[in-house]
Amino acid sequence: MQSQLRKDLLDAFTNAGEAYLSGQRIAELIGCSRTAVWKHIEELRKEGFELEAVRRKGYRIVRTPEKITADELRLGLKTNFIGKNVHYEESVESTQKIAHRLAYDNAPEGTVIIAEEQVSGRGRMDRKWHSPKYTGVWMSIILRPNIPLPKAPQLTLLAAVAIVQAIEDLTDLLPEIKWPNDILIRGKKVTGILTELEAEADRINSVIIGIGINVNPTIEDFPSELQEIATSLFVEKGEKVSRSDLIKRIFMNLEKLYLLYLEEGFLPIKLLWEGYAISIGRKITARTLSNSITGTAQGITDDGVLIMVDDHGKTHHVYSADIEL
């Protein structure tokens, strides 16, 4: 986790924008000696930050590192709580496992666990998630909503909207959402979302949103069995996308939508989600644990449940299933 002085230093550079900050001004802003300022700046340089130092003007950051670091995510981030506490690892089994432990230990809402690589990444139904190093976004976010237990799945749909909007903000791509937790581009999967919760009989302690995004891998980076069904932002756009910019955009969008959701309920999220949904009005097959239903997707309920009408005109409410288009 970042020290408070490091957070304050990055906030100072963020607020300064393109302006220079003198060592004395930085010391005043973050409450430490100029020697401590110099040490922190040298640590940033070791992480891959390029800082310009101009006599009688001070310092400014001109380039950030290729790797995702907690410090880089802090720089330029304008959220109130999501992403303010970042737990960063080079390689982990799964960010979800760490998130559950930190949530149990009372980590604050908005805490993010992010890794450069997951060796045992997983999606829904414990399916393996391919998470190669330095190519994607593999992270988990801890939320603590005061909502009824049955409404927790709505946060999966909310997260999907935040991610789609972030991709749109940074690229010219047109992502679509496949209920409940996949984001597709031209019919191929680019993002998966896994929402898990820790709860008691009558209250939610935490909701942990796991997000996996294929940002910059090539097709050859995917296992052969995934090359026909998976894609990346790099493959679709033809150029690399900044992972840190994408993450910060997701944080900002997610916080904005989450606060809207807590204030106004699910309806505004539902309307946004349906605008991105690939399946509405199309013939689909929903495969549940017990059976399969083929019919036309009509939309989702106010609780985020998929509505389907089968070939006999019967309406089905699908709570959990794999969807085939």
N, C-alpha and C positions, 0 to 999 in steps of 0.2 A: 504494500500500500504506500501511497505517496506521503511524504512529510507535509505538514501544513505550510512550512516555509516554501517548499517547492511549488505547492498549489498556489500560494500567494504570488510567487515570482511569475508563474505562467499567466495568472490573472492580470498581473501588471502589464506584461507584454501584450496580452489580448486587448486590454483596454487602450493601450497606446497605439495600436494599429501599425501604421507605417512610420510613426514617429520614433525618435531615439529616446532612450532612457539612460540618464547618467547613473553611475554607480551610487552616488549619494542619494539620488531620487529613489532608486530601487530600495536602498537600505531604509529610507524613511517609509516607503509604502509597505514593506513587508516586515519591518521591525527587527532588523538585525544589523550587524556590522558590515562595512564595505568588504572586509576580508571574507566574511561568510557569503556575500553576494558573489564574489569572484569564484569561490569554491563551487557554488551551485551552477554558475555559468560554465565552468570547466566540466562539470558532470554532464550538463546538457550537450556540450561538444562531444564528449565521449560516446553519448547515445546516438550521435549522427546529426544533431542540429548544427546548422551553419549560422554563426552569429557574426555580424559585422560590428566592428568596434572602430569608432571615429573619435579622434582626439577632440575634447571639449564638447562633444555631442553625447557620446555614450554608446549604448548597445541597441541593436535590434536584430530580430530573427529573420533571416532571409531565405532559409530552406530548412525543411523538416526531414527526418530520416525516412528511408523506405520501409523499415520495420515499423510495426505498430507498437508504440510505447504508451504507458499511462501519461507521460508528460506531453506527448504529441496530441493525444486525445483531449487533454486539458486545454491546450492552446487554441483559442478561438471558439471554445464551446460556450454557448449562451443558453444554458438551461439552469433551472433552479435546483434540481436534485438528480435527475437521471444522468449518470456518467460523472458525477462529482466525486464518487468513490470508485476507483478502478483497481481490481485485483488482476494483475497481468502475469501470465506464465508463458514461457517458450513452448513447452510441450506438456500436455495433460492427458489423462485418460478421457475425461469428459468435463466440460465446464459446468454441466448440470450437477455433477457430483459435488464439486466445490461449492456451487451456489446453494445447494441444500444444506451443506455444513455451515456456511456463513449465515444463511437465513436462520438456522437454529440458534446460532450464536448472536442473534439480534443485530445483524448488519443492517444499516439504515436503508430505507426505501430508496431505490434508484441505484443501488450498488451494482456494478457490472463486473463480471468475470469474463476475461477475454484471453484467448490463447492463439499462438501462431500455428499450433498443430494440435489435433486431437487423435490419439491413437485408438481410442475406443468410442468415437463419436456415435451417437444413436439418434434415431428418429422415432416416430410413432411405432408402437408395437415392438419396440426393441430392435428395429431394423438398423443395420450398420449405416453410418453416414460417413462418406469418404471426405476426409479433411486434410488435404496435403498442406505442407508447411509453406508459409509466406504467400499463399495464393488466394486465400478467402477470408471471410469473416466468420469466426467461430466464437460465439459469446452467449452468455446467459445474463438476464436482467432480473433483479429481485424487486417485486412490487408488493405493497401491503394494502390492498384496497379494502375498504369497509363496505363490502357488498355481500348479498346472500350467496351461499355456497353454490347453488345451481347456476349462477350467472358467470362463474369463473371462465367457462369456455368462450365467452364473448371476447375475452382479452386476446385470444388467438386471432380472431377476426380483426380486432383493432390493430394488433401488431402487423398483420398482413397489409393493411391499408398504409400504415406508417412506412413500411419498407418499400411498397410500390411507389409511394409518393417520393421517397428519397431517390430511388432509381430514376424516376422521371425528372427530378430536379437536376441530376448530375449528368444525364445522358439523353440521347434522342430516342431511346428504346421505349417500347410500349408493353410493359409487363401486365399480365393478367393473373387473377387469383382463381385457383381451383379449390373448391371447398374440401376440407376446412382449413388446410394449412400449407398448401403448396403455391408457389409463385412460378409462373411459366412465362417464357418468351418464345414466341413462334411454336408453341406446343411442347417445348422442352423445359424440364425443371431446372430452375436456377436458384431457388431458395426453399428451404424447409423450416417449419416452425414447430417447436415442441413445447407445450404448456403443461406444467405440473404444479400441483399445489400441496402445501402442508396446511392441514386444517384439523379442527376439533369438530365435535358433532354439530355445533351451531355457529361456528365462526371460522373465517379464513385467517390463518397466521401469515401466510405468504403465498404469492403466485410467482413461479419462476418461469420466465419465457426464454427458451433456448432458440437461438437463431443461427442457421447455417447458410451462408451465401457464397456461391461460386463466383468470385470476382474476376480473378486474372488467370486461372488455369487455361491451358490449351486443350483441345479435344484429346490429344495424346496423353495428357496428364490423367484422364479418367480411365478407370478399368474398362476393359473391352466390353463388358456386359452393360456399362452405363453410357457408352458413347452414342447410342441411338436415342436415349431418352433424357440425357442431361446436357446442360450447356452452361456457359459462363457469360458474364457481362463483356469480357474481353473478346470471346468468340463472336458474340452478336454485334458488338460495336466496332471491332477491328482495331481497337487500341486499348491500352491499359486504363483502368479507372483507379483513382486514389482510394485505397481502402479506408484510410483515416477520415477523409472527407465524407465518404459514404456513411461510416459509423456515426460521425457527429451529426450528420443530417438525420439519420434514423433516431438518434437520441432526441433531437429537437422536435421532430414530427411526433414521436411516440409520447413525449411529455405533453405536447399541445393536445393531442387526441385523448390522452388519458385524463387530463384535467377536464376536458369537455365532457367526456363520458361520466366522470364522477359528478359533474354539475347537472347535466341534462339527460343522462341515461343513454341507452344503447341506440335510440332511433337515429341520431345524426351519423353515428358510425355505420349503422346498417345501410343507410342511403349511400354513403361513400363506398362501402364494400360492394354493394350490388352494382355500382357503376363500373367496377373493375372485374366483376365476376365473369369467368369464361363459360360457365355451364348454364346460366339462366336461359331458359327457352330452348335448350338443346336436349336431345335424347341422350341419356346417360345410363350407366349401370352402377348401382351402389352395392358393393359387396360388404355385408356385415359378417359378424362371427357366426351367425346362424343361417343366413340365407342371402340371396341376391335379388335385387329389385331393379327392373328396367322400366324406365319411363321418362317423362319430361320434367326437368328441374324448373320449378315455379318461382323459386326465391328462397328466402330464409324468414323464419318467424322473428318476433321481437326478442326472442331469447337466443337467436343465432342457429336454430335448428333448421336443417335443410328440408324443404317441402318438395315432394315429388308426386306426380300423378302418373299411374301406370297405364298400360294399354287398355285396361278395362274401366278406366275412369276413376279408380280408387285412389284417394289421397293418402300418402304415407309421410310421416314425420321421421326423418333419419337423424339420429343423434350421434352416431359414430360409424364410419364406413370408409372403405377405399372407393374412390370414384374413377370410373373409366369413361372416357369421352367417346 
